[in-house]
Each structure stands twice: as C-alpha cells, then as structure tokens.
Amino acid sequence: MDSQRKIVTASPENSETPLETVASWVTPNRLFFVRNHFVVPPGDRAHWELSLEGRVARQKRWTFEALAAMPQHSVFATVECAGNGRSFLREKAAGVQWGAGAIGHAEWTGVRLRDLLEPAGLAASALEVVFEGADQGTEPDHPTPMYFSRSLPLAKALDPDTLIALRMNGDWLDGNHGAPMRLFVPGWYGVASVKWLRRIRVIDHAYPGYFQTKKYSIERITSSGRRQLPLGPGIVKSEILQPAPNASVGVGTNRIAGIAWAGEERVSRVDVSTDGGRSWHAAHLKGLQQTYSWCHWESLWTVDSPGDFSLMARAHTESGQTQPFEYDASNLGYLINVIVPRVVHVTSQEQAPAAFADDRSWADAMLAFSEENRRHSLDVELAFTGGEGI
C-alpha cells in the first residue's frame, strides 16, 4: 500500500509526513505535511494578483504570469511547524497534537522578495513587512473573521533566499501548500511562510497581528520586563527514524538512523545514547550538511544480551546550540526540541551484523525526487471530524 500523510485533524486538514517511509533527502509533494488554519481558498492562477503597498514610494501589483516570467531562484530547505512534537510534552499544551511528522524538506522556487521590494522604493522608516493570505476564518478568542497574516523584520524580508515561491520540487504549488503563490522564509518555522499570498504591506512599526502576538509567540525576559515575542528561526532538533518505537531487534549489531536539522544553521554533530542518556557517542552524518536543510545520520549499536533499552539522539550546531533534556514552559507549546527517549526491545534471536549504508545507494536515495510518487494523486479521500487549533 502506498504511503499517505497521517491525518491529525481533517477540517481544515492538518496532516503529517510519514517520516518512517520517506527515505529521500527531498520529501515528495504528496507526502509533505500540511498545516492549514482555515479552509483552503480557491487558487486560480489566471486571475490571481499580488499587491504591494504601505511605506514604499511606488505601490505595485503583479499577476501570477508576471511573477513566473521574472528571474527565478531556488532554495532547498526544511520546513517545520512550530508545534511539531506537541503530543510528546509531559504537560499538555493547547493546539494541534502533532506527532513528529509536521516537517518536510523540499526545493522551493520563485522570485526573490527583495526583487519586488527594492524597486518599489522602501521608505527610510520601513521596519517590518506584513504578508496576508487569502485564507480567512475565526479562532475561539477571535470571533471576528480575519485573514491569516504575519510579518518579517525588514532585514529578513530582504534576505536573498526569502522568496515568493511558485514551485515546490519543480511542480507548481498545489492548494494545500499555498497555490498559486506563497511566501517562503527558509530556516524559519512554517508559520512565517504565509500561504495563498495576496497582499504585502511595508510598515514602520511592530506588527500587532493575532498570529504574531496572540499565537505563535513565546515568553521572554526583556529590558522592559516579561513579554511575548513572535517566533522566528527554527532551533536544533533530531529525530530517530529507525528502529521504530517499541520495535524488537536481535542481539548483535543493529543500525540506528534518523534526521537532524537546525533552522538557519547547519547541524555539526549528532550524538546517540543507547542507555537512557548515561553515555553518548557521535553518530555518522550522511550526505549533504547544508544551511536550512535536514541531514541524515546513522549509528551502529552492538548489544550482547536481551533486554529493554532507551535510545536517544541529541543534535548540535556550529554555533553551539544543542537539544535540551527538559522542555521550557515559556515556549508556550512551541519550539519543541526536547530529547524524546525511544524504547526498543532486544530479543535473544541472533542476527547478522548491520553495516552502514553504502555511500552510492544513500546518495541515490537522497537525491531522488521519486518520479513514481509524483504520478500518484496528492490526496486520499478524507472523511473525518473537524479539529481546529494552533
């Protein structure tokens, strides 16, 4: 049976990438996780327009065709929902109860945002850029209908890798992923990459939008006291993919494998523990280790006798970020990179020693875009009860 996204809530759809079945570096579009706050709006490329207004000398409008005709730029990047892993927290937090699969890696292609902003003549007072999607709805504490919107600091908006994305893994965006165009902010949590983008507005103050201040914010101590600040770049994290939770493996040498990522940074090292965190050893990083992107890792584990074992992985970055053992409650149900133990059972059954994957087959798997997967339809038939949240 073909792999499918794992449905967490159905209306609007929120579904996970089936990480344990995705071997390639790039996640096929049909398996890439979906995060929708409101119902997907119609996305007619032929009649879509994007407007630019606010603190600019010249207001602008572009059709989809006009953007598609401009010079295109591509970025490979991992995207993670800020609530990914929320269901693993000991103290339950409000919002969608994601497992580990609200994450994926793709090639994003479109127009550099700065190629739209700079020719419009940015005012000297410009501070932030607000992005508004065509999706709208309500929240329990905001009964008035609103469009989904977020802002970026001007410097990030002008970063050469910040895009108005039109394509994903070479194909035009589909409805669940923001068609016909979306903002794409590599290295930041997915909430920043506003989908179904229709309006850009340059402002001279901090944006007070609902999804900027009421949701998708974290508590921090500042010079003016405790404040809620909007989420920004992703943080370092790792995930064990093999063996599966509660799997049974044999006595002998077994392979532990997974992925690690670090927002705008590169992963520098992944350590693995097979004794519940008492001792650690460095895993072997595989394939590409580059900015914005997850990397694969693997480790060989030799065990001489049966029993239950607690496996852990802990990723590190070049700047010294590392995963914590305890969750910081001031993150308010976001930034969930706490180490999650995985229990496996070693049986007395003998098995042949495992070995590292050979470099050629690993590289082929990472670089494959899975043309066979692309020929499948994007979605399965859905018939589920609704579920909302952040």
C-alpha positions as CSV (number, residue, x, y, z in Angstrom):
1,M,0.0,0.0,0.0
2,D,1.3,3.5,-0.8
3,S,2.4,5.7,2.0
4,Q,0.0,8.5,2.8
5,R,0.1,11.6,5.0
6,K,-1.1,10.9,8.6
7,I,-4.3,12.9,9.3
8,V,-4.2,14.7,12.6
9,T,-7.3,16.9,12.0
10,A,-9.5,16.9,9.0
11,S,-11.3,20.3,8.6
12,P,-9.1,22.2,8.0
13,E,-6.6,19.5,7.1
14,N,-3.6,19.1,9.3
15,S,-1.5,16.1,8.4
16,E,2.0,14.7,8.9
17,T,4.8,13.5,6.7
18,P,5.2,9.7,7.2
19,L,8.8,10.1,8.1
20,E,9.5,6.4,8.6
21,T,8.7,5.7,4.9
22,V,10.4,8.7,3.3
23,A,14.0,7.7,2.6
24,S,15.0,10.5,0.3
25,W,16.5,13.8,1.2
26,V,13.7,15.6,-0.6
27,T,10.1,14.9,0.6
28,P,7.7,14.1,-2.2
29,N,5.0,16.7,-2.5
30,R,2.1,14.3,-1.9
31,L,3.7,13.2,1.4
32,F,4.7,16.7,2.6
33,F,3.0,17.7,5.8
34,V,0.0,20.1,5.7
35,R,-0.7,22.9,8.2
36,N,-3.9,24.8,7.5
37,H,-5.6,27.2,9.9
38,F,-8.6,27.9,7.8
39,V,-10.3,26.4,4.8
40,V,-8.1,26.4,1.7
41,P,-9.2,29.3,-0.6
42,P,-9.6,29.0,-4.3
43,G,-6.3,29.5,-6.2
44,D,-6.9,30.5,-9.8
45,R,-3.5,31.3,-11.3
46,A,-5.2,33.1,-14.2
47,H,-6.9,35.7,-12.1
48,W,-4.6,35.9,-9.1
49,E,-2.9,39.2,-8.2
50,L,-0.3,40.1,-5.5
51,S,-0.3,43.7,-4.3
52,L,2.5,45.8,-2.5
53,E,1.6,48.9,-0.5
54,G,2.5,50.8,2.6
55,R,5.8,52.5,3.2
56,V,7.0,52.4,-0.4
57,A,7.4,55.1,-3.0
58,R,5.5,53.1,-5.6
59,Q,2.7,50.7,-5.0
60,K,2.8,47.7,-7.2
61,R,0.6,44.8,-8.4
62,W,1.7,41.6,-10.1
63,T,-0.2,38.8,-11.8
64,F,0.9,35.2,-11.4
65,E,2.2,35.2,-15.0
66,A,4.3,38.3,-14.3
67,L,6.0,36.7,-11.4
68,A,6.5,33.5,-13.3
69,A,8.3,35.4,-16.0
70,M,10.7,37.1,-13.7
71,P,14.2,35.6,-12.8
72,Q,13.6,32.5,-10.5
73,H,15.7,31.5,-7.5
74,S,15.7,28.0,-5.8
75,V,16.4,27.1,-2.2
76,F,16.5,23.6,-0.6
77,A,15.1,23.9,2.9
78,T,13.4,22.0,5.7
79,V,10.1,23.4,7.0
80,E,8.8,22.5,10.4
81,C,5.6,23.5,12.1
82,A,6.4,25.3,15.4
83,G,4.1,22.9,17.3
84,N,5.8,19.8,15.9
85,G,6.1,17.1,18.6
86,R,3.5,18.8,20.9
87,S,1.8,15.5,21.7
88,F,5.1,14.3,23.4
89,L,5.1,17.0,26.0
90,R,4.5,15.8,29.6
91,E,2.5,18.9,30.4
92,K,-0.1,19.0,27.6
93,A,-0.2,22.3,25.7
94,A,-3.2,23.6,23.7
95,G,-3.2,23.3,19.9
96,V,-2.9,20.6,17.3
97,Q,-1.4,17.5,18.9
98,W,1.3,16.8,16.4
99,G,3.5,13.7,16.5
100,A,6.9,14.0,14.9
101,G,5.9,14.4,11.3
102,A,4.9,18.1,10.9
103,I,8.1,18.6,8.9
104,G,9.4,18.1,5.4
105,H,12.2,19.0,3.1
106,A,11.8,20.4,-0.5
107,E,13.2,22.6,-3.2
108,W,11.4,25.9,-3.3
109,T,11.5,28.1,-6.4
110,G,10.2,31.6,-7.1
111,V,11.0,35.3,-7.1
112,R,13.3,36.8,-4.6
113,L,11.2,39.0,-2.4
114,R,13.8,41.8,-2.5
115,D,13.4,42.0,-6.3
116,L,9.8,43.2,-5.6
117,L,10.5,45.4,-2.6
118,E,13.6,47.3,-3.6
119,P,12.4,48.6,-7.0
120,A,9.3,49.9,-5.2
121,G,11.4,52.4,-3.2
122,L,11.4,51.4,0.5
123,A,10.9,54.3,2.9
124,A,13.7,55.1,5.4
125,S,11.2,54.4,8.2
126,A,10.4,50.9,6.9
127,L,10.7,48.4,9.8
128,E,8.7,45.3,9.0
129,V,6.9,43.7,6.1
130,V,3.4,42.2,6.6
131,F,2.1,39.3,4.5
132,E,-1.6,38.5,4.2
133,G,-3.0,35.3,2.7
134,A,-6.4,34.7,1.1
135,D,-7.4,32.2,3.8
136,Q,-9.8,33.6,6.5
137,G,-11.7,32.4,9.5
138,T,-12.1,32.8,13.2
139,E,-10.5,31.5,16.4
140,P,-12.3,30.8,19.7
141,D,-10.8,34.0,21.2
142,H,-11.2,36.0,18.0
143,P,-14.8,35.5,16.7
144,T,-14.5,38.2,14.1
145,P,-13.3,36.8,10.7
146,M,-9.7,37.6,9.9
147,Y,-7.2,36.8,7.2
148,F,-4.1,34.9,8.1
149,S,-1.2,37.3,8.3
150,R,2.4,37.5,9.7
151,S,5.2,40.0,9.4
152,L,9.0,39.7,8.9
153,P,11.7,42.1,10.0
154,L,12.9,44.1,7.0
155,A,16.3,42.5,7.0
156,K,14.9,39.0,6.7
157,A,12.4,40.2,4.0
158,L,15.4,41.4,2.0
159,D,17.5,38.2,2.5
160,P,18.4,36.8,-0.9
161,D,16.9,33.4,0.0
162,T,13.4,34.8,1.1
163,L,11.1,34.0,-1.8
164,I,7.7,34.4,-3.3
165,A,7.5,30.7,-4.1
166,L,5.6,29.4,-7.1
167,R,7.0,25.9,-7.3
168,M,7.8,23.1,-4.9
169,N,10.1,20.3,-6.0
170,G,9.8,21.6,-9.6
171,D,6.0,21.5,-9.7
172,W,3.6,24.4,-9.4
173,L,2.3,24.7,-5.8
174,D,-0.8,22.7,-5.0
175,G,-3.8,24.0,-3.0
176,N,-2.7,22.6,0.4
177,H,0.8,24.1,0.0
178,G,-0.3,27.6,-0.9
179,A,-1.1,27.7,-4.6
180,P,-0.7,29.7,-6.6
181,M,2.0,31.6,-4.5
182,R,3.3,31.8,-1.0
183,L,5.9,33.5,1.0
184,F,8.8,31.2,1.7
185,V,11.2,32.0,4.6
186,P,14.0,29.4,4.8
187,G,15.2,28.5,8.2
188,W,12.1,29.9,10.0
189,Y,9.2,28.0,11.3
190,G,6.5,27.3,8.8
191,V,4.1,29.9,10.2
192,A,6.3,32.6,8.7
193,S,5.8,31.3,5.1
194,V,2.3,32.7,4.6
195,K,0.4,30.6,2.0
196,W,-2.1,31.9,-0.7
197,L,-0.3,35.2,-0.6
198,R,-2.3,38.2,-1.9
199,R,-1.1,41.3,-0.1
200,I,2.3,42.7,1.0
201,R,2.4,45.8,3.2
202,V,5.6,47.6,4.4
203,I,5.1,49.2,7.8
204,D,7.1,51.4,10.2
205,H,6.1,49.7,13.5
206,A,6.0,46.3,15.1
207,Y,3.0,44.4,13.6
208,P,0.4,43.5,16.3
209,G,-1.4,40.8,14.3
210,Y,-3.2,37.9,16.0
211,F,-0.8,35.2,14.7
212,Q,2.1,37.5,15.6
213,T,1.2,38.3,19.2
214,K,-1.7,36.2,20.5
215,K,-0.5,33.0,18.8
216,Y,2.9,31.8,17.6
217,S,4.7,33.8,20.3
218,I,6.9,32.9,23.2
219,E,7.6,34.5,26.6
220,R,11.0,36.1,27.2
221,I,12.5,38.4,29.7
222,T,13.5,41.7,28.1
223,S,14.7,45.1,29.3
224,S,11.1,46.2,29.6
225,G,10.1,43.0,31.6
226,R,8.4,39.7,30.5
227,R,7.0,39.9,27.0
228,Q,5.6,37.7,24.4
229,L,7.8,37.8,21.3
230,P,6.9,36.4,17.8
231,L,8.5,33.1,16.7
232,G,11.4,33.4,14.2
233,P,14.2,31.0,13.2
234,G,13.9,27.2,13.9
235,I,16.1,25.6,16.5
236,V,18.2,22.5,16.6
237,K,16.4,19.1,16.7
238,S,16.8,15.4,15.8
239,E,14.5,12.5,15.3
240,I,15.2,8.8,15.4
241,L,13.5,7.0,12.5
242,Q,14.9,3.5,12.9
243,P,14.3,1.4,14.9
244,A,10.6,2.3,15.4
245,P,9.2,2.9,18.9
246,N,8.8,-0.4,20.8
247,A,10.5,-2.3,18.0
248,S,12.1,-5.7,18.6
249,V,15.6,-6.1,17.3
250,G,18.0,-9.0,17.7
251,V,21.2,-9.5,19.7
252,G,24.2,-8.4,17.7
253,T,24.9,-5.2,15.7
254,N,21.9,-3.0,14.9
255,R,21.5,0.2,12.9
256,I,20.1,3.4,14.5
257,A,19.2,6.1,11.9
258,G,17.5,9.4,11.8
259,I,17.4,13.0,10.7
260,A,18.6,16.3,12.3
261,W,18.0,20.0,11.4
262,A,18.8,23.4,12.8
263,G,16.8,26.2,11.2
264,E,19.1,28.7,9.6
265,E,22.2,26.8,10.8
266,R,24.0,23.6,9.8
267,V,24.0,20.5,12.0
268,S,27.5,19.9,13.2
269,R,27.1,16.7,15.2
270,V,24.5,14.2,16.4
271,D,25.2,12.1,19.5
272,V,23.4,8.9,20.2
273,S,22.8,7.2,23.6
274,T,21.6,3.6,24.0
275,D,21.5,3.6,27.8
276,G,19.0,6.3,28.6
277,G,21.5,9.2,28.4
278,R,24.2,7.9,30.7
279,S,26.7,7.7,27.9
280,W,26.9,9.1,24.4
281,H,28.8,8.6,21.1
282,A,28.9,10.5,17.9
283,A,26.7,9.3,15.0
284,H,27.9,9.2,11.4
285,L,26.5,12.1,9.4
286,K,25.4,11.1,5.9
287,G,25.0,13.0,2.6
288,L,24.7,16.8,2.5
289,Q,25.0,19.1,5.5
290,Q,23.9,22.5,4.4
291,T,22.2,25.6,5.7
292,Y,18.4,25.3,6.1
293,S,18.4,21.6,5.4
294,W,18.0,18.4,7.4
295,C,20.7,15.8,7.3
296,H,20.6,12.1,7.7
297,W,22.7,10.3,10.4
298,E,23.3,6.7,11.4
299,S,25.0,4.8,14.2
300,L,25.9,1.1,14.7
301,W,24.9,-0.4,18.1
302,T,26.2,-3.7,19.3
303,V,24.3,-5.4,22.1
304,D,25.2,-8.7,23.7
305,S,22.2,-9.7,25.7
306,P,18.4,-9.3,25.6
307,G,16.5,-6.5,27.4
308,D,14.8,-3.2,27.0
309,F,16.9,-0.2,26.0
310,S,16.2,3.6,25.9
311,L,17.6,5.2,22.7
312,M,18.2,9.0,22.5
313,A,19.6,11.3,19.9
314,R,20.9,14.8,20.5
315,A,21.9,17.3,17.7
316,H,24.3,20.2,17.9
317,T,25.0,23.2,15.7
318,E,28.2,25.0,14.6
319,S,27.3,27.9,16.9
320,G,26.9,25.7,20.0
321,Q,23.1,25.1,20.1
322,T,22.1,21.7,21.5
323,Q,18.9,19.9,22.3
324,P,17.7,20.2,25.9
325,F,16.6,17.4,28.2
326,E,13.7,19.4,29.7
327,Y,11.1,21.5,27.9
328,D,11.0,25.2,28.7
329,A,7.4,26.1,29.6
330,S,8.0,29.7,28.5
331,N,7.9,28.4,24.9
332,L,4.1,28.1,25.3
333,G,3.7,24.9,23.4
334,Y,6.1,25.8,20.6
335,L,9.9,25.3,20.0
336,I,9.6,21.6,21.0
337,N,13.1,20.2,20.6
338,V,13.4,18.3,23.9
339,I,15.1,14.9,23.7
340,V,12.4,12.1,23.4
341,P,13.6,8.6,24.6
342,R,12.7,5.7,22.4
343,V,12.3,2.3,24.0
344,V,13.3,-0.8,21.9
345,H,13.3,-4.5,22.9
346,V,16.3,-6.7,22.2
347,T,15.5,-10.3,21.9
348,S,17.7,-13.4,22.1
349,Q,17.3,-14.1,18.4
350,E,20.7,-13.8,16.6
351,Q,21.0,-11.6,13.5
352,A,23.7,-10.8,11.0
353,P,25.8,-7.7,11.9
354,A,24.4,-4.5,10.4
355,A,26.6,-2.1,8.4
356,F,26.5,1.5,7.4
357,A,24.5,2.1,4.2
358,D,26.9,2.3,1.2
359,D,27.5,5.9,0.0
360,R,26.2,5.3,-3.5
361,S,22.9,3.9,-2.5
362,W,22.4,6.5,0.2
363,A,23.2,9.4,-2.3
364,D,20.9,7.9,-4.8
365,A,18.1,7.8,-2.2
366,M,18.7,11.4,-1.1
367,L,18.8,12.9,-4.5
368,A,15.8,11.0,-5.9
369,F,12.7,13.1,-6.4
370,S,10.7,9.9,-6.7
371,E,9.0,10.3,-10.1
372,E,6.9,7.3,-9.3
373,N,5.5,9.0,-6.2
374,R,4.7,12.1,-8.3
375,R,2.5,10.1,-10.6
376,H,0.2,9.3,-7.6
377,S,-2.7,11.7,-6.8
378,L,-1.9,14.1,-4.0
379,D,-4.6,13.2,-1.6
380,V,-6.6,10.2,-0.3
381,E,-10.3,10.5,0.3
382,L,-10.9,12.3,3.6
383,A,-13.9,11.8,5.9
384,F,-13.0,12.9,9.4
385,T,-14.4,15.1,12.1
386,G,-13.1,18.6,12.3
387,G,-10.3,19.8,14.6
388,E,-9.0,23.3,15.0
389,G,-6.2,24.8,17.0
390,I,-2.7,26.3,16.7
